[in-house]
Amino acid sequence: MYKKTLLDNGIRIVTSKMPSRESVSIGVWISVGGRYEDMKLKGIAHYLEHIAFKGSKKYSCQQIKESIEGVGGALNGFTAEEFTCYLAKVPSKYLNLALRVLLDMTFNPLILAKDVDKEKTVILEELKMYMDLPQHYVGDLLDSLLWPNHPLGMNIAGTLETVSHVNSDNLLNFKQRFYEPRRAVIAVCGNLEHADTVEEIKKIISLNYKFRKINFLKANSRQLKPRFNFYDKETQQNHLAIGFHALKRDHPDRFALGLLHVVLGANMSSRLFQQVREVRGLAYEISSNLKRFADTGAFIIQAGVDNKNSFQAIKVILEELRKIQLQKVKQDEFLRAKEYFLGQLSLALEDTLEHMFWIGESTSALDKIFTKQEIFEKVQQIKREDLLRVARGIFKKNNFNLALIGKLGQKEKEKIKGLF
């Protein structure tokens, strides 16, 4: 199902042929992100991603966009803590065009001082925008509780101060240091032939840099007591985020944790949605999600609640977390969680773009791709006792973190802390 070729210069090419699709999706993955940065230049990986779209040796900014969008395709990029990805989805017959554009903008960006200065304003406005969105900013506040004084605890895009200090020389040095062939994965999914794709990539790119092994700062997930951050702001709704240190990306219990996430907050039939919204009407939106990194992870619950209901909502959430530590999930609920987990995976892998994310991230992070069948087998082996064990290991009092944006009096803040 998946084919992989290692080029002489270290670039890994992975493909999945999906012959019935009309599209192909391409991702150029570089194993560098926010956690590799110098704290004084936090946000530089994200800044470089922006600058790559401003023009390369062969393509101007306008040509980059028109080349892909002019054939009905879509072009994008993103920066995460451990990856940067440049991606495109195009009709199958334009695969080679998309490869030429993506590879040139990734490895040969111009990084002109005038573009860097102009884009600085854009990124600063992006930062301000997210700070004005409490449902987003509360996540940043939670990260700073989970990983204080660490790159994982800071916004991927940096801060107003750190971004202001970035210049074209910084960006060029960062690109030369990290954008090396052995850090690169080219993932392609759709109606394609692996051998033809490999040959086309060889024609386009002939990189041969000296590889330098650069490690990131390891995360400290040890926590002795609950942590709180109450951020006072006039809002129509209080936004809260609860986080627990959880499992790293390749932990043996990662699929059990995935099922725990489904049971608690992944959908409208989850326990938190039912109890906090449907039964008690305390929130319009509540959900859980997972963060996974090479050496750590987090289980996160977010909700937007009426200003006067914060204490009650947090109390109900904690009650549900205690319940799932006290007794095994019922058999019917457990089977539904498995079916949801596997069904969502199957639906995602029907799409060439989602499939590209799957194989690109897996290869970049683990240098391995699990087939859908392998995942199915691992999930089917999980028992209800595994969820109980994982829940007890994660949802501990000393492992609790709460960030809340809104207006709370001091008495209510103390009342919330008193739950612990």
ABEGO torsion letter per residue (X at the ends): XBBBBBBAAGBBBBBBBBAABABBBBBBBBBBBAAABBAAABGAAAAAAAAAAAEBAABBAAAAAAAAAAAGBBBBBBBBAABBBBBBBBBAAAAAAAAAAAAAAAAABAGBAAAAAAAAAAAAAAAAAAAABAAAAAAAAAAAAABBGBAAABBAAEBAAAAAABBAAAAAAAAAAABBAAABBBBBBEBBBAAAAAAAAAAABBBBBBBBBBBBBBBBABBABBBBBBBBBBBABBBBBBBBBBBBAABAAAAAAAAAAAAAAABAABAAAAAAAAAAGABABBBBBBBBBAABBBBBBBBBBBAAAAAAAAAAAAAAAAAAAABBBBAAAAAAAAAAAAAAAAAAAABAAAAAAAAAAAAAAAGBBBBAAAAAAAAAABBAAAAAAAAAAABBAAABBBBBBEBBBAAAAAAAAAAX
